[in-house]
Amino acid sequence: MSSSFFQKIKTFRYLLKVDKERALLKLFLKKPFSNTFNFISSLLKKETYIQSNDLYFFGIKDLKSFKELIVKKESLMVVGFSYCHRPLDCPKTRFSNECLHDNSHPVCKNCFIGSSVNKTPNMLPIFITDVYTLGKELFKIIYNNPGRKINFLITACPFSLKMFSFCSNMLKINGIGISLKGSICPSFKAFELAEKGFKNGKTEISEEGQKQILDILSTTK
């Protein structure tokens, strides 16, 4: 068995452990046969993402193919921002599923997340606190939008992106992950603590990553 396979099993076990409300299980059972098939297919797939520098491609091969997907009429663009690169003095607190994104607020006007959310109304923002919440919210979006093709753009540390690749592959959705820099999680233990909001340091998006996000968002206008 490859290390990728065991990483997927570890991810699955982790999601089961944190799913105290059995929310993922309930959503999974809405389409038990197709979800079971997708789950097994994702486990057996050799690679669930393609990496190119700071970009992680899920279900697609490059940035060009992603841009072609998100302009289609049936596309629903979901954009997720990890809490760990929020300002330390965020008015909604960092470990939160809410974002004020008020251009008149002294903190928000200098926050890349807030300014990105205000760039286009044609997207559905998610403010990510943990991998479990991200997976649960995407499950809900898929089932609440039949007939739409969900495409996503998220920011996260490399550790989270590799874990999330299993979920995106199982859900059969396409997207891009942009890797964060700086105070990222160096181990699974650090990741678990960060998932509970214990993260004093702040991560950053590279200048190139910011340009790529803004370029993608301008495509959806």
DRENFITI-286717 format. One line per 3 residues: number of its first residue (from 1); their letters; for each residue z, y, x of N, C-alpha, C, O. Coordinates in steps of 0.05 Angstrom, whole numbers, plus 5000, padded with zeros to 4 digits. Example, Ala and Ser with C-alpha at 12.3 -4.5 7.8 and 13.67 -1.06 7.14 Angstrom:
<nodes>
1	as	5156 4886 5264 5156 4910 5246 5156 4934 5264 5169 4934 5285 | 5142 4955 5257 5143 4979 5273 5157 5001 5258 5161 5023 5268
</nodes>
This chain:
<nodes>
1	mss	5000 4976 5017 5000 5000 5000 5000 5025 5018 5013 5026 5038 | 4985 5046 5009 4984 5071 5025 5008 5088 5019 5022 5084 5000 | 5013 5107 5038 5036 5126 5034 5031 5143 5009 5051 5151 4996
4	sff	5006 5148 5003 4999 5163 4979 5009 5149 4953 5019 5162 4935 | 5007 5123 4953 5016 5107 4930 5046 5110 4926 5056 5115 4904 | 5061 5107 4948 5090 5108 4947 5099 5137 4940 5120 5141 4927
7	qki	5084 5157 4948 5090 5185 4941 5087 5189 4911 5103 5203 4899 | 5067 5176 4899 5063 5178 4870 5086 5165 4855 5096 5175 4835 | 5095 5141 4865 5117 5127 4852 5142 5144 4854 5158 5146 4835
10	ktf	5146 5157 4877 5170 5174 4881 5169 5198 4862 5189 5205 4851 | 5145 5209 4859 5142 5231 4840 5148 5223 4812 5162 5236 4797 | 5138 5199 4804 5142 5189 4777 5171 5184 4772 5182 5191 4751
13	ryl	5185 5172 4791 5214 5166 4788 5230 5192 4786 5249 5194 4770 | 5221 5212 4801 5235 5238 4800 5232 5251 4773 5251 5261 4762 | 5207 5250 4762 5202 5262 4736 5218 5248 4714 5228 5261 4696
16	lkv	5220 5222 4716 5236 5207 4696 5266 5215 4698 5279 5217 4678 | 5275 5219 4723 5304 5226 4727 5311 5253 4715 5332 5256 4703 | 5293 5272 4718 5299 5299 4708 5291 5304 4679 5298 5324 4668
19	dke	5278 5285 4667 5269 5287 4639 5292 5280 4620 5290 5260 4606 | 5313 5295 4621 5338 5290 4605 5332 5290 4575 5344 5274 4560 | 5314 5307 4567 5308 5310 4538 5287 5290 4529 5280 5289 4505
22	ral	5276 5275 4548 5255 5256 4542 5230 5270 4531 5214 5258 4515 | 5227 5295 4538 5204 5311 4529 5178 5300 4538 5159 5298 4523 | 5176 5293 4564 5152 5282 4575 5145 5256 4562 5122 5250 4556
25	lkl	5165 5239 4558 5161 5213 4545 5150 5217 4517 5131 5202 4509 | 5161 5236 4502 5151 5241 4474 5122 5250 4474 5106 5241 4457 | 5116 5268 4493 5088 5277 4495 5069 5255 4504 5047 5253 4495
28	flk	5079 5238 4522 5064 5216 4532 5057 5196 4509 5034 5186 4508 | 5076 5192 4491 5072 5173 4470 5055 5183 4447 5048 5168 4428 | 5047 5208 4448 5028 5219 4428 5001 5205 4430 4987 5202 4411
31	kpf	4994 5199 4455 4969 5184 4460 4975 5162 4480 4967 5163 4504 | 4989 5141 4471 5000 5121 4490 4978 5106 4505 4982 5101 4529 | 4956 5099 4492 4936 5083 4506 4921 5098 4527 4918 5089 4550
34	snt	4911 5123 4520 4896 5138 4539 4914 5148 4562 4906 5149 4585 | 4939 5155 4555 4958 5165 4576 4966 5142 4595 4969 5147 4619 | 4969 5118 4584 4975 5095 4601 4952 5089 4620 4956 5083 4644
37	fnf	4928 5090 4609 4904 5085 4626 4902 5106 4648 4897 5100 4671 | 4906 5132 4641 4905 5153 4660 4927 5151 4681 4923 5157 4705 | 4951 5142 4673 4973 5138 4691 4966 5117 4712 4971 5121 4736
40	iss	4956 5094 4703 4949 5072 4722 4926 5081 4740 4926 5075 4764 | 4906 5095 4729 4884 5104 4745 4893 5123 4767 4883 5122 4789 | 4912 5141 4759 4922 5160 4779 4938 5146 4801 4936 5154 4824
43	llk	4953 5125 4794 4968 5110 4814 4949 5096 4834 4955 5096 4858 | 4927 5086 4824 4909 5070 4841 4889 5087 4856 4876 5078 4875 | 4885 5112 4847 4866 5130 4861 4876 5136 4889 4899 5143 4893
46	ket	4859 5133 4909 4866 5136 4937 4876 5165 4943 4898 5168 4954 | 4861 5185 4935 4869 5212 4939 4868 5228 4913 4848 5225 4898 | 4888 5244 4907 4889 5259 4882 4884 5289 4886 4885 5305 4867
49	yiq	4877 5296 4911 4870 5324 4916 4854 5326 4942 4853 5308 4958 | 4840 5349 4944 4825 5355 4969 4837 5381 4980 4840 5400 4965 | 4844 5381 5006 4856 5404 5017 4837 5418 5036 4823 5406 5053
52	snd	4835 5445 5033 4819 5461 5052 4836 5486 5059 4838 5505 5043 | 4849 5485 5082 4867 5506 5091 4890 5509 5070 4904 5490 5066 | 4893 5533 5058 4915 5537 5039 4908 5529 5010 4924 5531 4992
55	lyf	4883 5520 5006 4874 5512 4979 4876 5482 4975 4868 5466 4992 | 4886 5474 4952 4887 5446 4943 4870 5444 4918 4875 5458 4898 | 4850 5427 4919 4832 5424 4896 4838 5398 4881 4840 5376 4893
58	fgi	4843 5401 4855 4850 5378 4838 4827 5373 4818 4822 5389 4800 | 4813 5351 4821 4791 5344 4803 4765 5359 4809 4745 5354 4795 | 4765 5376 4829 4741 5391 4836 4738 5390 4867 4757 5382 4881
61	kdl	4715 5399 4877 4711 5397 4906 4713 5423 4921 4718 5424 4945 | 4710 5446 4906 4711 5471 4920 4715 5494 4901 4715 5490 4876 | 4717 5519 4911 4722 5543 4895 4698 5549 4877 4702 5558 4854
64	ksf	4674 5545 4886 4650 5550 4871 4650 5534 4845 4644 5544 4824 | 4656 5508 4847 4656 5491 4824 4677 5499 4804 4674 5495 4779 | 4700 5509 4814 4721 5518 4796 4713 5543 4780 4718 5544 4756
67	kel	4700 5561 4794 4691 5586 4780 4670 5579 4759 4669 5592 4738 | 4654 5559 4764 4634 5551 4744 4648 5539 4719 4637 5542 4697 | 4671 5526 4723 4685 5514 4700 4699 5535 4683 4698 5533 4658
70	ivk	4712 5554 4696 4729 5573 4681 4713 5593 4664 4725 5607 4648 | 4687 5596 4668 4672 5615 4652 4660 5602 4628 4648 5615 4611 | 4663 5575 4626 4652 5561 4602 4668 5568 4577 4692 5573 4579
73	kes	4654 5568 4555 4666 5576 4529 4691 5560 4522 4710 5571 4511 | 4690 5534 4528 4712 5516 4520 4736 5517 4539 4756 5504 4535 | 4733 5532 4561 4754 5532 4582 4778 5549 4573 4775 5570 4561
76	lmv	4802 5538 4579 4827 5553 4575 4840 5555 4603 4848 5534 4614 | 4842 5578 4613 4853 5583 4640 4883 5586 4640 4894 5604 4626 | 4897 5569 4654 4926 5570 4657 4933 5578 4686 4923 5566 4705
79	vgf	4949 5599 4689 4957 5608 4715 4987 5606 4718 5002 5618 4702 | 4996 5592 4739 5024 5588 4743 5034 5599 4769 5021 5596 4790 | 5056 5613 4769 5068 5626 4793 5096 5614 4798 5113 5614 4780
82	syc	5100 5604 4822 5126 5592 4828 5147 5614 4832 5141 5636 4842 | 5171 5608 4823 5193 5629 4823 5200 5637 4852 5211 5659 4856 | 5195 5619 4871 5205 5624 4898 5191 5647 4912 5200 5656 4934
85	hrp	5169 5657 4901 5158 5682 4914 5160 5706 4895 5146 5726 4898 | 5179 5704 4876 5186 5728 4861 5203 5746 4879 5216 5737 4898 | 5204 5772 4873 5222 5790 4888 5251 5781 4885 5259 5771 4864
88	ldc	5267 5786 4905 5295 5778 4904 5311 5793 4883 5331 5784 4872 | 5301 5817 4876 5313 5834 4855 5297 5834 4829 5296 5854 4815 | 5283 5812 4824 5267 5810 4799 5284 5816 4775 5306 5805 4772
91	pkt	5275 5834 4757 5291 5842 4733 5296 5819 4713 5314 5821 4697 | 5280 5798 4714 5284 5775 4697 5298 5752 4712 5300 5730 4701 | 5308 5758 4736 5319 5739 4755 5297 5720 4764 5277 5716 4750
94	rfs	5300 5709 4788 5279 5693 4800 5275 5667 4786 5253 5659 4779 | 5297 5652 4781 5295 5625 4770 5294 5628 4739 5314 5622 4725 | 5271 5636 4730 5267 5641 4701 5239 5635 4693 5220 5637 4709
97	nec	5236 5628 4667 5209 5623 4656 5197 5648 4643 5177 5646 4630 | 5210 5671 4648 5201 5696 4637 5192 5715 4660 5202 5713 4682 | 5175 5734 4652 5166 5754 4672 5162 5780 4657 5149 5781 4636
100	lhd	5174 5801 4667 5172 5828 4653 5144 5840 4657 5133 5852 4639 | 5133 5836 4681 5107 5847 4689 5101 5875 4677 5080 5879 4664 | 5120 5893 4681 5118 5920 4671 5110 5939 4694 5126 5943 4712
103	nsh	5086 5950 4692 5076 5967 4714 5093 5992 4719 5091 6004 4740 | 5109 5999 4699 5125 6023 4702 5152 6017 4716 5167 6035 4723 | 5159 5991 4718 5184 5983 4730 5182 5984 4761 5162 5975 4772
106	pvc	5201 5995 4775 5199 5999 4804 5196 5972 4819 5184 5972 4841 | 5207 5950 4809 5203 5924 4822 5177 5912 4814 5162 5902 4832 | 5171 5912 4789 5146 5899 4779 5121 5911 4790 5101 5897 4796
109	knc	5121 5937 4794 5096 5950 4803 5089 5943 4832 5066 5947 4841 | 5108 5931 4847 5103 5922 4874 5103 5892 4876 5102 5881 4898 | 5103 5879 4853 5104 5849 4853 5076 5838 4848 5062 5846 4829
112	fig	5067 5821 4866 5040 5809 4863 5037 5793 4838 5016 5793 4825 | 5058 5779 4830 5058 5762 4806 5053 5780 4781 5035 5774 4765 | 5069 5800 4778 5067 5818 4755 5040 5832 4754 5028 5833 4732
115	ssv	5030 5841 4776 5004 5855 4776 4981 5835 4770 4962 5842 4757 | 4984 5810 4778 4964 5790 4772 4963 5783 4743 4941 5780 4731 | 4987 5781 4730 4988 5775 4702 4975 5797 4686 4962 5792 4665
118	nkt	4977 5822 4695 4966 5845 4680 4936 5849 4686 4924 5866 4673 | 4925 5833 4704 4896 5836 4711 4878 5828 4688 4857 5841 4684 | 4885 5807 4674 4867 5797 4653 4883 5785 4630 4902 5770 4635
121	pnm	4875 5790 4605 4889 5778 4582 4877 5750 4576 4888 5736 4559 | 4856 5743 4590 4842 5718 4583 4853 5694 4598 4838 5677 4607 | 4879 5693 4601 4891 5670 4614 4919 5666 4601 4930 5683 4588
124	lpi	4929 5642 4606 4955 5634 4596 4974 5632 4619 4972 5612 4635 | 4993 5650 4623 5011 5649 4647 5034 5630 4642 5045 5627 4620 | 5042 5617 4664 5066 5600 4665 5082 5609 4689 5072 5612 4711
127	fit	5108 5613 4685 5126 5621 4707 5142 5597 4714 5161 5589 4700 | 5135 5585 4737 5144 5558 4744 5172 5559 4757 5176 5573 4777 | 5190 5544 4746 5216 5540 4759 5218 5513 4773 5232 5511 4793
130	dvy	5203 5493 4763 5204 5467 4775 5179 5451 4767 5165 5458 4748 | 5174 5429 4781 5150 5412 4775 5152 5400 4748 5132 5398 4734 | 5176 5392 4739 5180 5380 4713 5171 5399 4691 5156 5391 4673
133	tlg	5180 5424 4692 5173 5444 4672 5143 5449 4671 5131 5452 4650 | 5131 5450 4695 5102 5454 4697 5087 5432 4683 5069 5437 4667 | 5095 5407 4689 5082 5384 4676 5086 5384 4646 5067 5378 4631
136	kel	5110 5390 4637 5116 5390 4609 5100 5412 4594 5089 5407 4573 | 5099 5435 4606 5084 5457 4593 5054 5451 4592 5041 5457 4572 | 5043 5439 4613 5015 5432 4613 5009 5410 4592 4988 5411 4579
139	fki	5027 5391 4589 5024 5371 4568 5023 5384 4541 5005 5378 4525 | 5041 5403 4536 5041 5418 4510 5015 5433 4506 5004 5432 4484 | 5006 5447 4526 4982 5463 4524 4958 5445 4517 4941 5453 4501
142	iyn	4956 5422 4530 4934 5404 4524 4934 5395 4495 4914 5395 4482 | 4958 5387 4485 4959 5377 4457 4958 5399 4436 4950 5394 4414 | 4965 5423 4444 4963 5446 4425 4936 5459 4425 4931 5477 4408
145	npg	4918 5451 4443 4892 5463 4444 4870 5441 4445 4855 5439 4465 | 4868 5425 4424 4847 5405 4424 4819 5418 4425 4814 5438 4412 | 4802 5405 4440 4775 5416 4442 4771 5436 4464 4749 5444 4471
148	rki	4794 5444 4477 4792 5462 4500 4795 5447 4526 4808 5426 4527 | 4782 5456 4546 4784 5444 4573 4803 5461 4589 4798 5484 4595 | 4826 5448 4596 4846 5463 4611 4840 5463 4641 4835 5443 4653
151	nfl	4839 5488 4652 4836 5491 4680 4859 5508 4690 4868 5527 4677 | 4869 5502 4714 4893 5516 4723 4891 5526 4751 4876 5516 4768 | 4907 5547 4756 4910 5559 4782 4940 5563 4786 4953 5577 4770
154	ita	4952 5550 4807 4980 5553 4811 4987 5560 4840 4971 5554 4858 | 5010 5572 4844 5020 5577 4871 5045 5559 4874 5061 5557 4856 | 5047 5547 4897 5070 5529 4902 5071 5522 4932 5051 5527 4946
157	cpf	5093 5511 4941 5095 5502 4969 5079 5476 4971 5074 5463 4951 | 5070 5469 4996 5055 5445 5000 5068 5420 4988 5055 5402 4977 | 5095 5418 4991 5110 5395 4981 5106 5392 4951 5101 5370 4941
160	slk	5109 5414 4936 5106 5414 4907 5077 5408 4899 5073 5393 4880 | 5058 5419 4913 5030 5414 4906 5022 5385 4909 5008 5374 4892 | 5032 5372 4930 5026 5344 4934 5039 5327 4912 5027 5307 4903
163	mfs	5063 5334 4904 5076 5320 4882 5061 5325 4856 5057 5306 4840 | 5054 5350 4851 5040 5356 4826 5013 5344 4823 5003 5340 4801 | 5000 5337 4846 4973 5325 4845 4972 5300 4828 4952 5295 4815
166	fcs	4994 5285 4828 4996 5261 4812 4995 5268 4782 4981 5255 4767 | 5010 5289 4774 5010 5297 4746 4983 5307 4737 4973 5300 4715 | 4970 5324 4753 4945 5336 4745 4923 5314 4742 4906 5315 4724
169	nml	4924 5294 4760 4905 5273 4759 4910 5255 4734 4891 5246 4721 | 4935 5251 4727 4942 5235 4703 4934 5250 4678 4925 5237 4659 | 4936 5276 4678 4929 5292 4654 4899 5298 4652 4890 5308 4632
172	kin	4885 5291 4674 4856 5294 4675 4848 5324 4671 4830 5330 4655 | 4862 5341 4685 4856 5370 4684 4848 5379 4713 4857 5368 4733 | 4831 5399 4714 4821 5409 4739 4835 5435 4747 4842 5451 4730
175	gig	4838 5439 4773 4850 5464 4781 4852 5468 4811 4842 5452 4827 | 4865 5490 4818 4869 5497 4846 4898 5504 4850 4911 5518 4834 | 4909 5494 4872 4936 5502 4881 4934 5519 4906 4919 5511 4925
178	isl	4948 5541 4907 4948 5557 4931 4975 5555 4944 4996 5561 4933 | 4975 5546 4969 4999 5540 4984 5013 5566 4992 5001 5585 5002 | 5040 5565 4988 5056 5588 4996 5065 5585 5026 5064 5563 5037
181	kgs	5073 5607 5037 5082 5608 5065 5111 5617 5066 5123 5625 5046 | 5122 5616 5091 5149 5627 5095 5170 5606 5089 5170 5585 5101 | 5189 5613 5072 5212 5596 5067 5206 5573 5048 5217 5572 5026
184	icp	5188 5555 5057 5180 5533 5040 5200 5509 5044 5215 5509 5063 | 5199 5490 5026 5217 5467 5027 5208 5448 5049 5185 5437 5048 | 5224 5442 5069 5216 5425 5091 5222 5395 5086 5212 5378 5100
187	sfk	5237 5389 5065 5244 5361 5059 5248 5357 5029 5248 5377 5014 | 5250 5332 5021 5254 5326 4993 5281 5336 4983 5283 5345 4960 | 5301 5335 5000 5327 5345 4993 5326 5375 4987 5337 5384 4967
190	afe	5313 5390 5005 5310 5419 5000 5294 5424 4975 5299 5443 4960 | 5274 5407 4970 5257 5410 4946 5274 5406 4921 5272 5422 4902 | 5291 5386 4921 5308 5380 4897 5327 5404 4892 5332 5411 4869
193	lae	5338 5415 4913 5356 5439 4910 5341 5463 4899 5351 5477 4881 | 5317 5467 4909 5300 5489 4899 5293 5486 4870 5291 5505 4855 | 5289 5460 4862 5282 5454 4834 5305 5462 4815 5301 5465 4791
196	kgf	5329 5465 4826 5352 5472 4810 5359 5502 4813 5379 5512 4802 | 5342 5516 4828 5346 5545 4832 5361 5553 4857 5367 5576 4861 | 5368 5533 4874 5382 5539 4898 5362 5544 4921 5355 5527 4936
199	kng	5354 5569 4922 5335 5577 4943 5339 5607 4950 5332 5625 4934 | 5351 5612 4972 5358 5639 4980 5334 5654 4992 5330 5678 4988 | 5317 5639 5007 5294 5651 5020 5272 5656 5000 5271 5646 4978
202	kte	5253 5673 5009 5230 5680 4993 5204 5671 5006 5200 5676 5030 | 5187 5658 4991 5161 5650 5002 5141 5673 4997 5146 5692 4983 | 5118 5670 5010 5098 5691 5008 5070 5678 5004 5066 5655 5012
205	ise	5052 5693 4993 5024 5685 4991 5009 5701 5013 5013 5725 5017 | 4993 5687 5028 4978 5700 5050 4959 5720 5038 4952 5720 5014 | 4950 5739 5054 4930 5759 5045 4905 5746 5034 4894 5754 5014
208	egq	4897 5725 5048 4873 5711 5039 4878 5697 5012 4860 5697 4995 | 4902 5686 5009 4909 5673 4983 4909 5693 4961 4900 5687 4939 | 4920 5717 4966 4920 5738 4945 4892 5746 4937 4886 5749 4914
211	kqi	4875 5749 4957 4847 5756 4952 4833 5734 4934 4818 5741 4916 | 4839 5709 4940 4827 5687 4926 4837 5687 4896 4821 5682 4878 | 4863 5692 4892 4873 5693 4865 4860 5715 4849 4851 5711 4827
214	ldi	4859 5739 4861 4847 5762 4847 4818 5758 4842 4807 5767 4821 | 4804 5745 4860 4776 5739 4856 4772 5720 4833 4753 5723 4817 | 4789 5699 4831 4787 5680 4809 4794 5694 4782 4780 5689 4763
217	lst	4815 5710 4782 4822 5724 4757 4800 5743 4748 4796 5746 4724 | 4786 5755 4766 4765 5773 4759 4742 5758 4746 4726 5769 4730 | 4739 5732 4752 4718 5715 4740 4723 5710 4711 4705 5706 4695
220	tk	4749 5710 4703 4756 5703 4676 4756 5727 4657 4760 5724 4633 | 4751 5751 4667 4751 5775 4650 4728 5775 4630 4725 5793 4614
</nodes>
